[in-house]
Structures are given as structure tokens and as C-alpha cells.
Amino acid sequence: MASAAIADALTQSVIGWCAGATGIRELAQLSGGASQETWSFVIERPDGDVAAILRRSPPGYGSVSGRAAGLDVEAELMRLAYEAGVPSPQVLHVLTEADALGAGFVMRRVDGET
């Protein structure tokens, strides 16, 4: 999926689940990740923009290996860690089929080294 198609799908997704969202900007694919993609972007909202990260498995990539838990489980573990006070990005949305972006999730972007 080309970045223009990702931008369109991500915009529609964000407008659907993020209260007050009017669009996205500054979409950029980050380096790293052998099988998963990581995209940085900003959610535009009249009451304050949100710096975010999309972590996804591209459509058609294939199934999760038997040793991997999957991105939905990763998102849930991150959510639980965040809610328990562990320094962790806040998960904002777990992708669904309706998002047309593959398996993955959106989280707040945290500045710093990974």
C-alpha cells in the first residue's frame, strides 16, 4: 500500500475514532522493523493536536508466527502497562477490518530513543 493510500485510510480511520479529529499531517514511515511497519503522524484536532505512531502489519503480509503474540496482544499489554503506571505509550486505537490498514494499533508518540 503506497503512502498516499495509507494516508487516506489512516485519515478516515482517525476521524472515525478520535473525538474532534479533522485529519492527519506529517505522515512518515520510520526505519526499522523486519516485518512490521512504523509510521509517525500528527492527528489534527481543534482542541490540540496529538503526536501519534501507527504500528502495523501490512495487509497480505501473512499470519503471525507461532512464537509471536500478535499486534492486538501487544497493544493490550501496552494498555495494561500504561494503566498500571509503567512508562509506556498510551494506546489510542486497535485497528479493525473497517480501518483498511491491516493488523495493528495507534499509540501516542513519545519523544526519545527507542
Biotite code that builds the C-alpha atoms (Angstrom):
import biotite.structure as struc

atoms = struc.array([
    struc.Atom([0.000, 0.000, 0.000], chain_id="A", res_id=1, res_name="MET", atom_name="CA", element="C"),
    struc.Atom([1.558, 3.301, -1.091], chain_id="A", res_id=2, res_name="ALA", atom_name="CA", element="C"),
    struc.Atom([1.908, 6.108, 1.422], chain_id="A", res_id=3, res_name="SER", atom_name="CA", element="C"),
    struc.Atom([-0.908, 8.118, -0.259], chain_id="A", res_id=4, res_name="ALA", atom_name="CA", element="C"),
    struc.Atom([-3.282, 5.177, 0.218], chain_id="A", res_id=5, res_name="ALA", atom_name="CA", element="C"),
    struc.Atom([-2.115, 4.768, 3.828], chain_id="A", res_id=6, res_name="ILE", atom_name="CA", element="C"),
    struc.Atom([-2.643, 8.490, 4.420], chain_id="A", res_id=7, res_name="ALA", atom_name="CA", element="C"),
    struc.Atom([-6.194, 8.299, 3.055], chain_id="A", res_id=8, res_name="ASP", atom_name="CA", element="C"),
    struc.Atom([-7.108, 5.175, 5.044], chain_id="A", res_id=9, res_name="ALA", atom_name="CA", element="C"),
    struc.Atom([-5.467, 6.497, 8.218], chain_id="A", res_id=10, res_name="LEU", atom_name="CA", element="C"),
    struc.Atom([-7.264, 9.844, 7.894], chain_id="A", res_id=11, res_name="THR", atom_name="CA", element="C"),
    struc.Atom([-10.642, 8.120, 7.608], chain_id="A", res_id=12, res_name="GLN", atom_name="CA", element="C"),
    struc.Atom([-9.790, 5.807, 10.500], chain_id="A", res_id=13, res_name="SER", atom_name="CA", element="C"),
    struc.Atom([-8.689, 8.618, 12.815], chain_id="A", res_id=14, res_name="VAL", atom_name="CA", element="C"),
    struc.Atom([-11.733, 10.756, 12.040], chain_id="A", res_id=15, res_name="ILE", atom_name="CA", element="C"),
    struc.Atom([-13.875, 7.749, 12.964], chain_id="A", res_id=16, res_name="GLY", atom_name="CA", element="C"),
    struc.Atom([-12.419, 7.029, 16.414], chain_id="A", res_id=17, res_name="TRP", atom_name="CA", element="C"),
    struc.Atom([-10.673, 10.201, 17.637], chain_id="A", res_id=18, res_name="CYS", atom_name="CA", element="C"),
    struc.Atom([-13.133, 12.762, 19.015], chain_id="A", res_id=19, res_name="ALA", atom_name="CA", element="C"),
    struc.Atom([-12.799, 16.073, 17.181], chain_id="A", res_id=20, res_name="GLY", atom_name="CA", element="C"),
    struc.Atom([-10.182, 14.841, 14.710], chain_id="A", res_id=21, res_name="ALA", atom_name="CA", element="C"),
    struc.Atom([-10.242, 16.677, 11.389], chain_id="A", res_id=22, res_name="THR", atom_name="CA", element="C"),
    struc.Atom([-7.345, 14.895, 9.673], chain_id="A", res_id=23, res_name="GLY", atom_name="CA", element="C"),
    struc.Atom([-3.687, 13.967, 9.885], chain_id="A", res_id=24, res_name="ILE", atom_name="CA", element="C"),
    struc.Atom([-0.415, 15.538, 8.764], chain_id="A", res_id=25, res_name="ARG", atom_name="CA", element="C"),
    struc.Atom([3.323, 14.807, 8.733], chain_id="A", res_id=26, res_name="GLU", atom_name="CA", element="C"),
    struc.Atom([2.875, 11.106, 7.901], chain_id="A", res_id=27, res_name="LEU", atom_name="CA", element="C"),
    struc.Atom([6.310, 9.496, 7.632], chain_id="A", res_id=28, res_name="ALA", atom_name="CA", element="C"),
    struc.Atom([7.428, 5.886, 7.661], chain_id="A", res_id=29, res_name="GLN", atom_name="CA", element="C"),
    struc.Atom([10.143, 5.247, 10.227], chain_id="A", res_id=30, res_name="LEU", atom_name="CA", element="C"),
    struc.Atom([13.069, 2.919, 9.674], chain_id="A", res_id=31, res_name="SER", atom_name="CA", element="C"),
    struc.Atom([13.423, -0.425, 11.370], chain_id="A", res_id=32, res_name="GLY", atom_name="CA", element="C"),
    struc.Atom([11.224, -3.433, 11.741], chain_id="A", res_id=33, res_name="GLY", atom_name="CA", element="C"),
    struc.Atom([11.764, -6.508, 9.625], chain_id="A", res_id=34, res_name="ALA", atom_name="CA", element="C"),
    struc.Atom([8.104, -7.417, 9.248], chain_id="A", res_id=35, res_name="SER", atom_name="CA", element="C"),
    struc.Atom([6.137, -4.596, 10.897], chain_id="A", res_id=36, res_name="GLN", atom_name="CA", element="C"),
    struc.Atom([5.789, -1.008, 9.733], chain_id="A", res_id=37, res_name="GLU", atom_name="CA", element="C"),
    struc.Atom([6.006, 2.034, 11.987], chain_id="A", res_id=38, res_name="THR", atom_name="CA", element="C"),
    struc.Atom([4.578, 5.371, 10.855], chain_id="A", res_id=39, res_name="TRP", atom_name="CA", element="C"),
    struc.Atom([4.782, 8.715, 12.642], chain_id="A", res_id=40, res_name="SER", atom_name="CA", element="C"),
    struc.Atom([1.994, 11.273, 12.159], chain_id="A", res_id=41, res_name="PHE", atom_name="CA", element="C"),
    struc.Atom([0.051, 14.064, 13.831], chain_id="A", res_id=42, res_name="VAL", atom_name="CA", element="C"),
    struc.Atom([-3.684, 13.906, 14.487], chain_id="A", res_id=43, res_name="ILE", atom_name="CA", element="C"),
    struc.Atom([-5.176, 17.345, 13.842], chain_id="A", res_id=44, res_name="GLU", atom_name="CA", element="C"),
    struc.Atom([-7.803, 18.473, 16.359], chain_id="A", res_id=45, res_name="ARG", atom_name="CA", element="C"),
    struc.Atom([-9.153, 21.955, 17.096], chain_id="A", res_id=46, res_name="PRO", atom_name="CA", element="C"),
    struc.Atom([-8.583, 21.456, 20.835], chain_id="A", res_id=47, res_name="ASP", atom_name="CA", element="C"),
    struc.Atom([-4.985, 20.280, 20.420], chain_id="A", res_id=48, res_name="GLY", atom_name="CA", element="C"),
    struc.Atom([-3.048, 18.078, 18.039], chain_id="A", res_id=49, res_name="ASP", atom_name="CA", element="C"),
    struc.Atom([-1.857, 14.614, 19.083], chain_id="A", res_id=50, res_name="VAL", atom_name="CA", element="C"),
    struc.Atom([1.527, 13.219, 18.036], chain_id="A", res_id=51, res_name="ALA", atom_name="CA", element="C"),
    struc.Atom([0.962, 9.550, 17.195], chain_id="A", res_id=52, res_name="ALA", atom_name="CA", element="C"),
    struc.Atom([2.524, 6.333, 15.911], chain_id="A", res_id=53, res_name="ILE", atom_name="CA", element="C"),
    struc.Atom([0.903, 3.686, 13.722], chain_id="A", res_id=54, res_name="LEU", atom_name="CA", element="C"),
    struc.Atom([2.406, 0.227, 14.210], chain_id="A", res_id=55, res_name="ARG", atom_name="CA", element="C"),
    struc.Atom([1.039, -2.245, 11.710], chain_id="A", res_id=56, res_name="ARG", atom_name="CA", element="C"),
    struc.Atom([1.496, -5.438, 9.815], chain_id="A", res_id=57, res_name="SER", atom_name="CA", element="C"),
    struc.Atom([0.898, -4.619, 6.164], chain_id="A", res_id=58, res_name="PRO", atom_name="CA", element="C"),
    struc.Atom([-2.118, -6.287, 4.518], chain_id="A", res_id=59, res_name="PRO", atom_name="CA", element="C"),
    struc.Atom([-1.136, -9.546, 2.873], chain_id="A", res_id=60, res_name="GLY", atom_name="CA", element="C"),
    struc.Atom([1.994, -9.941, 4.991], chain_id="A", res_id=61, res_name="TYR", atom_name="CA", element="C"),
    struc.Atom([0.822, -13.271, 6.296], chain_id="A", res_id=62, res_name="GLY", atom_name="CA", element="C"),
    struc.Atom([-0.055, -14.754, 9.611], chain_id="A", res_id=63, res_name="SER", atom_name="CA", element="C"),
    struc.Atom([1.731, -14.253, 12.882], chain_id="A", res_id=64, res_name="VAL", atom_name="CA", element="C"),
    struc.Atom([4.360, -16.883, 13.619], chain_id="A", res_id=65, res_name="SER", atom_name="CA", element="C"),
    struc.Atom([3.633, -19.442, 16.313], chain_id="A", res_id=66, res_name="GLY", atom_name="CA", element="C"),
    struc.Atom([6.122, -17.679, 18.595], chain_id="A", res_id=67, res_name="ARG", atom_name="CA", element="C"),
    struc.Atom([4.631, -14.204, 18.227], chain_id="A", res_id=68, res_name="ALA", atom_name="CA", element="C"),
    struc.Atom([1.613, -12.977, 20.153], chain_id="A", res_id=69, res_name="ALA", atom_name="CA", element="C"),
    struc.Atom([0.329, -10.547, 17.500], chain_id="A", res_id=70, res_name="GLY", atom_name="CA", element="C"),
    struc.Atom([-0.145, -6.812, 17.438], chain_id="A", res_id=71, res_name="LEU", atom_name="CA", element="C"),
    struc.Atom([-3.549, -6.923, 19.146], chain_id="A", res_id=72, res_name="ASP", atom_name="CA", element="C"),
    struc.Atom([-1.966, -8.677, 22.134], chain_id="A", res_id=73, res_name="VAL", atom_name="CA", element="C"),
    struc.Atom([0.983, -6.256, 22.070], chain_id="A", res_id=74, res_name="GLU", atom_name="CA", element="C"),
    struc.Atom([-1.471, -3.335, 22.167], chain_id="A", res_id=75, res_name="ALA", atom_name="CA", element="C"),
    struc.Atom([-3.375, -4.872, 25.089], chain_id="A", res_id=76, res_name="GLU", atom_name="CA", element="C"),
    struc.Atom([-0.157, -5.453, 27.068], chain_id="A", res_id=77, res_name="LEU", atom_name="CA", element="C"),
    struc.Atom([0.918, -1.863, 26.399], chain_id="A", res_id=78, res_name="MET", atom_name="CA", element="C"),
    struc.Atom([-2.517, -0.614, 27.513], chain_id="A", res_id=79, res_name="ARG", atom_name="CA", element="C"),
    struc.Atom([-2.290, -2.596, 30.753], chain_id="A", res_id=80, res_name="LEU", atom_name="CA", element="C"),
    struc.Atom([1.245, -1.364, 31.410], chain_id="A", res_id=81, res_name="ALA", atom_name="CA", element="C"),
    struc.Atom([0.203, 2.255, 30.804], chain_id="A", res_id=82, res_name="TYR", atom_name="CA", element="C"),
    struc.Atom([-2.819, 1.919, 33.099], chain_id="A", res_id=83, res_name="GLU", atom_name="CA", element="C"),
    struc.Atom([-0.585, 0.406, 35.811], chain_id="A", res_id=84, res_name="ALA", atom_name="CA", element="C"),
    struc.Atom([1.729, 3.416, 35.681], chain_id="A", res_id=85, res_name="GLY", atom_name="CA", element="C"),
    struc.Atom([4.579, 1.778, 33.769], chain_id="A", res_id=86, res_name="VAL", atom_name="CA", element="C"),
    struc.Atom([6.236, 4.316, 31.447], chain_id="A", res_id=87, res_name="PRO", atom_name="CA", element="C"),
    struc.Atom([4.682, 3.282, 28.153], chain_id="A", res_id=88, res_name="SER", atom_name="CA", element="C"),
    struc.Atom([2.946, 4.972, 25.207], chain_id="A", res_id=89, res_name="PRO", atom_name="CA", element="C"),
    struc.Atom([-0.822, 5.254, 25.533], chain_id="A", res_id=90, res_name="GLN", atom_name="CA", element="C"),
    struc.Atom([-2.626, 3.012, 23.023], chain_id="A", res_id=91, res_name="VAL", atom_name="CA", element="C"),
    struc.Atom([-5.283, 5.125, 21.327], chain_id="A", res_id=92, res_name="LEU", atom_name="CA", element="C"),
    struc.Atom([-6.888, 2.616, 18.939], chain_id="A", res_id=93, res_name="HIS", atom_name="CA", element="C"),
    struc.Atom([-6.529, -1.014, 17.865], chain_id="A", res_id=94, res_name="VAL", atom_name="CA", element="C"),
    struc.Atom([-7.119, -1.358, 14.134], chain_id="A", res_id=95, res_name="LEU", atom_name="CA", element="C"),
    struc.Atom([-10.160, -3.232, 12.888], chain_id="A", res_id=96, res_name="THR", atom_name="CA", element="C"),
    struc.Atom([-11.006, -4.579, 9.459], chain_id="A", res_id=97, res_name="GLU", atom_name="CA", element="C"),
    struc.Atom([-13.022, -1.399, 8.824], chain_id="A", res_id=98, res_name="ALA", atom_name="CA", element="C"),
    struc.Atom([-9.827, 0.696, 9.134], chain_id="A", res_id=99, res_name="ASP", atom_name="CA", element="C"),
    struc.Atom([-8.438, -0.977, 5.962], chain_id="A", res_id=100, res_name="ALA", atom_name="CA", element="C"),
    struc.Atom([-4.878, -0.721, 7.301], chain_id="A", res_id=101, res_name="LEU", atom_name="CA", element="C"),
    struc.Atom([-4.128, -4.331, 8.246], chain_id="A", res_id=102, res_name="GLY", atom_name="CA", element="C"),
    struc.Atom([-3.472, -5.535, 11.782], chain_id="A", res_id=103, res_name="ALA", atom_name="CA", element="C"),
    struc.Atom([-2.011, -3.017, 14.190], chain_id="A", res_id=104, res_name="GLY", atom_name="CA", element="C"),
    struc.Atom([-2.651, -0.114, 16.521], chain_id="A", res_id=105, res_name="PHE", atom_name="CA", element="C"),
    struc.Atom([-2.189, 3.606, 17.020], chain_id="A", res_id=106, res_name="VAL", atom_name="CA", element="C"),
    struc.Atom([-0.441, 4.967, 20.097], chain_id="A", res_id=107, res_name="MET", atom_name="CA", element="C"),
    struc.Atom([0.696, 8.352, 21.359], chain_id="A", res_id=108, res_name="ARG", atom_name="CA", element="C"),
    struc.Atom([4.183, 9.232, 20.205], chain_id="A", res_id=109, res_name="ARG", atom_name="CA", element="C"),
    struc.Atom([6.710, 9.516, 23.000], chain_id="A", res_id=110, res_name="VAL", atom_name="CA", element="C"),
    struc.Atom([9.806, 11.565, 22.249], chain_id="A", res_id=111, res_name="ASP", atom_name="CA", element="C"),
    struc.Atom([13.174, 9.954, 22.912], chain_id="A", res_id=112, res_name="GLY", atom_name="CA", element="C"),
    struc.Atom([15.279, 6.978, 21.925], chain_id="A", res_id=113, res_name="GLU", atom_name="CA", element="C"),
    struc.Atom([13.721, 3.602, 21.274], chain_id="A", res_id=114, res_name="THR", atom_name="CA", element="C"),
])
